[in-house]
Amino acid sequence: MSSDKVMLAHGSGGRLTYELVRDVFLKHLHSPLLRLMDDSAIWSFALDPNARLAVTTDSYVVSPIFFPGGDIGKLAVCGTINDLAMVGAEPLMITAGFILEEGLPLEDLERVISSMADTARKAGVAVVAGDTKVVERGKADGLFINTTGVGLVREGLNLSGANARPGDAVLVSGTIGEHGLAVLSVREGLEFSLPLVSDCALLNGLVQEILATKGQIRCLRDPTRGGLATTLNEIAIQSGVGIEVEETAIPISDGIRAACELLGLDPLYAACEGRLVAVVSPESEEAVLEALQRHPLGRNAAKIGHVTDGPTRKVVLRTPYGGCRLLDMLSGAQLPRIC
Amino acid sequence: MSSDKVMLAHGSGGRLTYELVRDVFLKHLHSPLLRLMDDSAIWSFALDPNARLAVTTDSYVVSPIFFPGGDIGKLAVCGTINDLAMVGAEPLMITAGFILEEGLPLEDLERVISSMADTARKAGVAVVAGDTKVVERGKADGLFINTTGVGLVREGLNLSGANARPGDAVLVSGTIGEHGLAVLSVREGLEFSLPLVSDCALLNGLVQEILATKGQIRCLRDPTRGGLATTLNEIAIQSGVGIEVEETAIPISDGIRAACELLGLDPLYAACEGRLVAVVSPESEEAVLEALQRHPLGRNAAKIGHVTDGPTRKVVLRTPYGGCRLLDMLSGAQLPRIC
């Protein structure tokens, strides 16, 4: 009853599930905790009673599952580790839940699992628990992955979208929109003169560098779905402040600019998966920007604007011609299924 | 742009996602942590440094999403709380990741969320983080939910499928197979003279009663996918022991027995979602069985067999006629998508 494709019986909880877990999942994701195969994994290390637990969850439905610069497995680890990093948490562990479509080539599944394992190793995090379900052909799309991350935030650290104050500087760690456009280009079979590659990357190392500056960092956030514009709006709403950004200061690569012009897309709404927005006090702005630029993932970091006390909860974009326009949250669905 | 159905834009990360989260998710799942809407939720309560963290994840793809005795929302909370309970963990929090199919009626979504919220309240657990993705019509099936649970195991408690020893008693907390047959009956539009209702329930209260006996409990496990037979096999494999069960001692309701006979299904492989198997030392057998039977969810609890030292890693079923047969793990897919 062997097969090179996922079958419904792989999700039955019986022998084939057991074999799939043993031969594919555990082969790559070998964590001592996962090996026990009990109903819950137990983390036996002593917990710092002063640290606080951070928890985040994300499901990944990116289409296609392989794209320039990554795949759904790498993305599922980076995205969740990055959400932990955005509150300053050191990742402890992640869980992985798979929903597989009947007929998915086992080779594709193994490639994705191997990529997850590789990314988890780089992040220094163990995959401690997993689950696999299979649905009939046509009831899912290849595979979907949920990852949930648990991390620890050290005492005294308080990063939140609600902390921005008028006068704070708004920084971005690199060029924007690469992930969204890379996924779109391969999904639609578009070719551009400049290759589009996803920026999908682990940000926990970069965040450690920023935190090491001891600067007054109010908020970190990664501009994924909805892009930079939506992220800035979320911060403005959460903090009850205004944000003003300079259009010319926003780092955008020539390739992304050209692709967006051709497709009629606005790069400010295109997703990143390896960039962060940092809101920092004016005194700490220089040190944090330098720390970002010293790191390979922050080479193109820039100050793009500042927090204002009016109009509150709005984001204003200053154009190169001296005008300004209101930058709203993404409305509608510019690029569906990019993560 | 309002609608009574889920649209792709609800998953874009922009305004409609924000409104969906605010108007549907937060309306029911109001946790102070979820309200902050940062990238990770932070659990600010002091952690007992002697306790250990337990983590478990499950995706739910049950079809149909509403069934007698429950729905995918109730199931998604019970299943994950139960997996924590099986290692003796007190649940702290759960996360919820939703994958929605374009076109899902918002009314159905709200009914599911409300059911999740209700079940989480009963379990005494907060939903601290969430995520919503939307895929095109025909790329999923209504909605899928992943829940991940985090709990604490108190010092000294060690329940594991690897702990069973020859001589231990094997108990089950109630009649088996209700969940699998209830889902199957509504999916296939079958009507039986005795109504089939899922046993879907929270087991953390029942587990507390068992643990309060201070008995020597080796292992708890809930026989979900693959049913009782598969669960017993998993324990036999993990512990390297044999298990012998008496067919006549296994509690099966008349309704399930009749439905299984009609459909040619074996109730030993049909899923439960509110039952547990307990392996306990011979000295503790009586006290644990009494504790089970005192609880409303354990009224039909019974001793069904014992752990043997041979043949190891095998489960043997003694039939009423004095014979015996090898009870293997489920092979193939008896009942797909029952959780």
Contacts between the chains, C-beta under 8 A, distances in Angstrom:
chain1	res1	chain2	res2	distance
A	1	B	331	7.6
A	1	B	332	7.8
A	7	B	333	7.5
A	8	B	333	4.4
A	8	B	336	4.8
A	9	B	331	7.5
A	9	B	332	5.0
A	9	B	333	3.9
A	11	B	225	7.8
A	11	B	333	7.2
A	11	B	336	6.8
A	11	B	337	7.8
A	12	B	225	6.2
A	12	B	226	6.4
A	12	B	330	5.7
A	12	B	332	6.9
A	12	B	333	4.2
A	12	B	334	6.7
A	12	B	335	7.7
A	12	B	336	6.8
A	13	B	224	6.7
A	13	B	225	2.5
A	13	B	226	3.6
A	13	B	230	6.0
A	13	B	271	7.6
A	13	B	330	6.6
A	14	B	225	7.6
A	14	B	226	4.5
A	14	B	230	5.4
A	14	B	269	7.5
A	14	B	329	5.0
A	14	B	330	2.8
A	14	B	331	5.7
A	14	B	332	7.2
A	14	B	333	7.7
A	14	B	334	7.9
A	15	B	328	7.4
A	15	B	329	4.5
A	15	B	330	6.6
A	15	B	331	4.6
A	16	B	331	7.1
A	16	B	332	7.7
A	16	B	333	7.9
A	17	B	225	7.4
A	17	B	226	7.5
A	18	B	234	7.8
A	18	B	329	6.6
A	36	B	160	6.5
A	36	B	161	7.8
A	36	B	162	6.8
A	36	B	238	7.7
A	37	B	161	6.9
A	37	B	234	7.2
A	37	B	238	6.5
A	38	B	86	7.2
A	38	B	87	5.8
A	38	B	159	7.9
A	38	B	160	5.3
A	38	B	161	5.6
A	38	B	162	7.8
A	38	B	221	8.0
A	38	B	238	7.9
A	39	B	56	6.1
A	39	B	82	7.6
A	39	B	83	4.0
A	39	B	84	7.7
A	39	B	86	3.9
A	39	B	87	6.0
A	39	B	221	6.2
A	39	B	222	7.0
A	40	B	54	4.2
A	40	B	55	6.1
A	40	B	56	3.8
A	40	B	83	5.3
A	40	B	84	5.3
A	40	B	86	6.8
A	40	B	87	4.4
A	40	B	89	6.0
A	40	B	149	7.3
A	40	B	151	7.1
A	41	B	54	6.9
A	41	B	55	5.2
A	41	B	56	6.9
A	42	B	52	5.2
A	42	B	53	7.1
A	42	B	54	5.1
A	42	B	55	8.0
A	42	B	87	6.1
A	42	B	89	7.9
A	42	B	153	6.0
A	43	B	52	6.0
A	43	B	53	4.1
A	43	B	54	7.5
A	43	B	55	6.7
A	44	B	52	5.3
A	46	B	49	5.8
A	47	B	47	4.8
A	47	B	48	8.0
A	47	B	49	5.6
A	47	B	51	7.6
A	47	B	53	6.9
A	48	B	47	8.0
A	48	B	49	7.5
A	49	B	46	5.8
A	49	B	47	5.6
A	49	B	48	7.5
A	49	B	49	4.6
A	51	B	47	7.6
A	52	B	42	5.2
A	52	B	43	6.0
A	52	B	44	5.3
A	53	B	42	7.1
A	53	B	43	4.1
A	53	B	47	7.0
A	53	B	53	7.9
A	53	B	92	7.9
A	53	B	150	7.2
A	54	B	40	4.2
A	54	B	41	6.9
A	54	B	42	5.1
A	54	B	43	7.5
A	55	B	40	6.1
A	55	B	41	5.2
A	55	B	42	8.0
A	55	B	43	6.7
A	55	B	93	6.4
A	55	B	95	6.0
A	55	B	128	5.7
A	55	B	129	5.4
A	55	B	148	8.0
A	55	B	150	6.3
A	56	B	39	6.1
A	56	B	40	3.8
A	56	B	41	6.9
A	56	B	95	7.3
A	56	B	129	5.3
A	57	B	95	3.7
A	57	B	96	7.0
A	57	B	97	4.8
A	57	B	129	5.0
A	57	B	130	6.8
A	57	B	131	5.3
A	57	B	146	7.1
A	57	B	148	6.0
A	58	B	97	6.5
A	58	B	131	4.7
A	59	B	97	4.1
A	59	B	98	7.2
A	59	B	99	5.3
A	59	B	131	5.6
A	59	B	133	5.0
A	59	B	146	6.1
A	60	B	133	7.7
A	61	B	99	6.0
A	61	B	133	4.7
A	61	B	135	5.3
A	63	B	135	7.9
A	63	B	139	7.9
A	82	B	39	7.6
A	83	B	39	4.0
A	83	B	40	5.3
A	84	B	39	7.7
A	84	B	40	5.3
A	86	B	38	7.2
A	86	B	39	3.9
A	86	B	40	6.8
A	87	B	38	5.8
A	87	B	39	6.0
A	87	B	40	4.4
A	87	B	42	6.1
A	89	B	40	6.0
A	89	B	42	7.9
A	92	B	53	7.9
A	93	B	55	6.4
A	95	B	55	6.0
A	95	B	56	7.3
A	95	B	57	3.7
A	95	B	148	5.2
A	96	B	57	7.0
A	97	B	57	4.8
A	97	B	58	6.5
A	97	B	59	4.1
A	97	B	97	7.8
A	97	B	146	4.5
A	97	B	148	7.5
A	98	B	59	7.1
A	99	B	59	5.3
A	99	B	61	6.0
A	99	B	99	7.3
A	99	B	144	5.7
A	128	B	55	5.7
A	129	B	55	5.4
A	129	B	56	5.3
A	129	B	57	5.0
A	129	B	148	7.8
A	130	B	57	6.7
A	131	B	57	5.3
A	131	B	58	4.7
A	131	B	59	5.6
A	131	B	146	7.9
A	133	B	59	5.0
A	133	B	60	7.7
A	133	B	61	4.7
A	133	B	144	7.9
A	133	B	337	7.7
A	133	B	339	7.8
A	134	B	336	7.3
A	135	B	61	5.3
A	135	B	63	7.9
A	135	B	141	6.3
A	135	B	336	7.9
A	135	B	337	6.2
A	136	B	336	7.2
A	136	B	337	7.7
A	138	B	138	6.7
A	139	B	63	7.9
A	139	B	140	6.9
A	139	B	141	4.1
A	140	B	139	6.9
A	140	B	140	5.7
A	140	B	141	7.2
A	140	B	144	7.8
A	141	B	135	6.3
A	141	B	139	4.1
A	141	B	140	7.3
A	144	B	99	5.7
A	144	B	133	8.0
A	144	B	140	7.8
A	144	B	144	7.1
A	146	B	57	7.1
A	146	B	59	6.1
A	146	B	97	4.5
A	146	B	131	7.9
A	146	B	146	3.7
A	146	B	148	7.6
A	148	B	57	6.0
A	148	B	95	5.2
A	148	B	97	7.5
A	148	B	129	7.8
A	148	B	146	7.6
A	148	B	148	3.7
A	149	B	40	7.4
A	150	B	53	7.2
A	150	B	55	6.3
A	150	B	150	6.2
A	151	B	40	7.1
A	153	B	42	6.0
A	159	B	38	7.9
A	160	B	36	6.5
A	160	B	38	5.3
A	161	B	36	7.8
A	161	B	37	6.9
A	161	B	38	5.5
A	162	B	36	6.8
A	162	B	38	7.8
A	221	B	38	8.0
A	221	B	39	6.2
A	222	B	39	7.0
A	224	B	13	6.7
A	225	B	11	7.8
A	225	B	12	6.2
A	225	B	13	2.5
A	225	B	14	7.6
A	225	B	17	7.4
A	226	B	12	6.4
A	226	B	13	3.5
A	226	B	14	4.5
A	226	B	17	7.5
A	230	B	13	6.0
A	230	B	14	5.3
A	234	B	18	7.8
A	234	B	37	7.2
A	238	B	36	7.8
A	238	B	37	6.5
A	238	B	38	7.9
A	269	B	14	7.5
A	271	B	13	7.6
A	328	B	15	7.4
A	329	B	14	4.9
A	329	B	15	4.5
A	329	B	18	6.5
A	330	B	12	5.7
A	330	B	13	6.5
A	330	B	14	2.8
A	330	B	15	6.6
A	331	B	1	7.7
A	331	B	9	7.5
A	331	B	14	5.7
A	331	B	15	4.6
A	331	B	16	7.1
A	332	B	1	7.8
A	332	B	9	5.0
A	332	B	12	6.9
A	332	B	14	7.2
A	332	B	16	7.7
A	333	B	7	7.5
A	333	B	8	4.4
A	333	B	9	3.9
A	333	B	11	7.2
A	333	B	12	4.2
A	333	B	14	7.7
A	333	B	16	7.9
A	334	B	12	6.7
A	334	B	14	7.9
A	335	B	12	7.8
A	336	B	8	4.8
A	336	B	11	6.8
A	336	B	12	6.8
A	336	B	134	7.3
A	336	B	135	7.9
A	336	B	136	7.2
A	337	B	11	7.8
A	337	B	133	7.6
A	337	B	135	6.2
A	337	B	136	7.7
A	339	B	133	7.9
